[in-house]
């Protein structure tokens, strides 16, 4: 694994140091990501290509994708910052961006689904159909009269406030504020999960150590030109609608590439932590636009039992399909007028 990581670092460093020379980029995609000749041809033709990466552990999901977009990195970033428009899709039912000082008004449009309302009512440490920390579970039961007519409205209000308080705490203290989830018998410390996830991703961003340190040490690091924002989203991408919170960091490397890191710092279902790392590399010929390279990694709740391996395979396959569609959507968003 270490040798492979060193090779990857060298090839990626060569690709970026060469200011997106297509030859080292092709070497990286063919020799390290192991894209086929057919996939490389499709990439050159403008299609999105994806590849599942080897997972170190059962909870790991890792997918790489690439697409060539007919826009500069700056155009992509400008579109991405309008996150509600950028992530618009049939599966996204609600979305909102937190302000510079997060406030409950930032989540005023968040609603509680029927199944999640039932989950909050029945939630207990070690047995809960929502991913919640002990403090959130205790608030649900101490601040809500479940027999009152306004129980659902009150549960929604408490959930909104919990999300705001979480973002405020995370902005102040970083990953150590990530929850210890008590939805299952064995607690899951999301801060440890994130550290594991970032260490698994380290090889890809070693050639940009400033950005890596910033992402890992937030909010204690400094990096000239970096921009951060937070947003929440509710999606119907699985059997249950999922509410997630993301921390986004955008940075222009003076050496050329633009990086976008999207940390999934909360998810009400399925995902413990997630990281979507995008690198935008200007093509050698400006008329060719840019290459968008996307690495998605997540730590999930692995299913057990005899069919667990098959289910994990489906989850990983679904993640690859989702990334491919996301890349195609990103390409379309940079082409379409505002």
N, C-alpha and C positions, 0 to 999 in steps of 0.2 A: 504493500500500500504506500509506504514512504517513497519508494523508488518511482512509483507511478505519479505520486503527487509532485515530486521534483521535476519529472518530465513535463507534467502539465504546467507547472509554474514557468519553466523555461520556454515552452512553446507559446504560452499566452504572453509572456513578457516580450518575446520576439515579435509577436503579432502586433502588440500595441506600440512597442518601441519603433516599429517600422511604419508608424502612422497609418495603420490599416492596409498595409501592402497585402494584396489578396493572396499571394503565395504562402506566407506564414499562416495566414488565417485558414487557408485550405488545409495546410499541414495539421493545424490544431484540430480542425473538424474531422479530418480523416483519421489521423493517427491517435488522437486522444479521446475524442468523443465517439470515434468509430462510426461516423456517418458513411453510408455506402456511396458509391459513385452516382447511383440514381438519386439519392437524397441531395448530393452536392449539385447535381444538374437541376433538380427542382428548386433549390435555394437560389441558384443563379438566375433561374427563370422567374423568380419572384414569389415562390410558394413558401409556406412555413414548413419547417422540418423539425422533428422532435426525436428524442432518444431517452429511454429510461436508463438511469445510471445504477451501478451496483449499490445496494444498501448494506451498511455495516451491521444493522440490527433490525429485528422484526418491526419495531415501530417506525423505521425510517422510510420515507418516500423521497425519491430524488429524480428529477426530470430536467433535461436540458433541451432548449429549443432555440431556433434561430430563424430570422426572416430579414430580407432586405427591404427597407422602407424608402420611399421616394421623398425623403425629407431630411433635414439636418437634425442633429441631436437637439439643438435648441428648440426647433419646432416641436419635436416629440415632447420635450419637457414642458413647454408652454401648454400643450394640449393636456398633458397628464395632470398638471396642477389644477385644471378644472375637473376634479376627480368625479363629480357626479355625472358629467357628460361623458367622460372617458370610460367609465365603467358601466354605462347604461347598457342593459341587456334584458331579455325576457325573464331571466332568473333573478335579477336584482329587483326587489320589491320596495326597499327603502334604503336611503343613503344620506349621510350628512357629514359635513366637515366641522371639526372642533375649531373654535376661535383661538386667538393667541392666549386668552385667559379662558379655559374651558368652563362652560356654564351649562346649566340644565336646559337652557333654551337651544343649545346645540343639538340636543337629542329629543326635542319636543315632538318630532314626527315619528319617533320610535314607538311601535305598537307591540303588544304582547299576544302571540298566537295562542289559540285555545289549548294546544298541548303543552305549551310552555307555562301558561297560567296554572294548569293542573300540576305541572312539575314543581313550580314554586310552592304551591300549597302542600304538596306531599314530600318536599325535599327534606332529607335528614342527612347529617354527616355519615358518609359511607354508603349512602343509597339515595341517589338523586339523578333525575333525568336531565339535569342541566349541569354544566361545569361552573361551580361556584366555590368560592373560598368560605371558610368557616364564618368569617365576619359577615359576609353577604347572607349566608343562610340564617344566621342569628338575627340580622336586621329584618329579614322577611317574616320571621315569626314573632319578633318583638314589636314591630311597627304596624302590623296588619291585623285587623279583626276579620278573620276569614268568613265569618257568618254575616258580616255587614253587607249591605247592598252595593257599597262602593269598593268592595274587596279587590276587584280586578283593576279598577282605576288606581287604587292605592298601591297594588303590586307593581303596576307599570311605573308609577312615580318613584317607588323605591329602586327599581331596576335602573331607571334613568339616572338617579342620583348616585347609585353604586358605580355606574360607568364613568360619570364625571369625576367622582372622587378617585377612581382608579387612575384615570389619565393624569389628573393633577399630581398624584403621588408618583407616578411613573416619570413624569417630566422633572420631578424634583430629585428622585433617587434611582431612576433607571431600572434595569432588569431585576434588581433585588426586590422590587415591589410586585413582580409577577406573582400570581396567586399560587397557593398550594391547594390544588383541587381536591375536594372530598366527595366527588360523585361516585367513586368506587370504594371498595373495601380498603385498598391500599392508597394512601395519599400520593399525589403527584406534584412535586415541586416544579412549577413551570420555569423558575429561574435556572434550575439545574438543567432542565430540558433545553432551554435556550442556549446555555453554555455548550452543551453537547452538540447542538445543531450548528452553532457558529464554528466550533472546532472542526466539524465535518466539512464546512464550507471554506475553511481557511485557505486551502490550496488555490482556490480560484482568485482570491483577492490579495494574495501575498505580494503580487507585483504592484499593488496600490496600498502599501502599508498604512498610509495616512488615513485612508477611508476605512480600512479594516479596524484600526484602533478607535476611530470615532464611533463606528457602529457598535463595537464591543463595549466601549466605556461610557457611552451616553448616560447622563448628561455632563460627565466630568471632563470630556475632551474638548479641544478647540480645533477647528479646521476652517481655514479661510475659504469663503465662498459657499459653504454648505448651507442648505436650507431645509428646515424640518417642518412637517405638519402632521396632524392626526385626523383620521376620519373613521367613521363607523359605517357598517353596511349590513343589511339583512338579505340573505340569498336563499333561494330554493334549489340548491344544487344537489340535494340528497333527499333521503326519506323525511328528514325534519328540516324546517327552515332554520338557518343558522345566523346568529348575530355575531359579528366579528369587529374587532378594533385594530386598526393598523397605525404604525408609526412609520412615516416615510421620510427618508433622507435623500436629498438630491445634491450631487457634487460634480463640478467640472474639473477633471484632472488637467493640470496645465500641460501635460504631455499629449492631450488630445481627447481621450474618451470622456463620456459623461456616464456617471453611475447613478442608479436609482435603487435604493434599498427599501423594501416594504416589509417590515416586521409585523407578523400577525401576533399581536401581544395578548389577544383574548379571542376565544371562540366558544360559543355556547354549546357546541357539539363537535365531536369527532377529532378535532385537531388540538393537540396540547400547545404547540407553538409552530410557527411557520416563518419562512423567509423567502422572499422573491427578490433575487438580485439581477438587475438588468444592467448591461453594459452597452452603450451606444457608441459605435465606432464609425467615423466618417469613412466612406469608401475612397479609394485612391483617386477615382474620377468623381468630382463633385456632382456631376450629372447623374451618377449612379445612386445618390442618396447616402444612406447609412446602413450598417449592419446592426441589427438588434439581437444581442445574445442574452438569453434568459435562463437562469438557473433557479428552479423552484425546489426547495427542500422543506419537509415538514416532519414533525414527530406526531404520530397518530395514536389512538387507542387501538392496539392490535387485537383483532378478534381471536378468541381461543377455540378450543374444540377441534374435532377431526377435520372440519371444513375451513378452519381458520386460514390456512395457507392459500386456499382457493379464493377466499374473500379478500385477503391482502393483495393477491394478484389482480383482482378486479379493481381494488382501490387504486393501485398503482397505474393500471391501465386507464382508469377514469381520469387520474391526474394528468397523464400524458395527453389524453384527448382534450381536456380542459385547457392545457397550456397551448396546444396547437390552435384551438379556437381563439384563445386570448391573443396570440401573436397575429392571427389574421385580422382580428378586431382592431388591434393596435395599428396595423398597416392601413386599414380602412380609415381609422380616425385621423391619421396624419395626412391622408389624401383629401378627405372631405372638407368643404368649407365650414367655417364656424356657423 
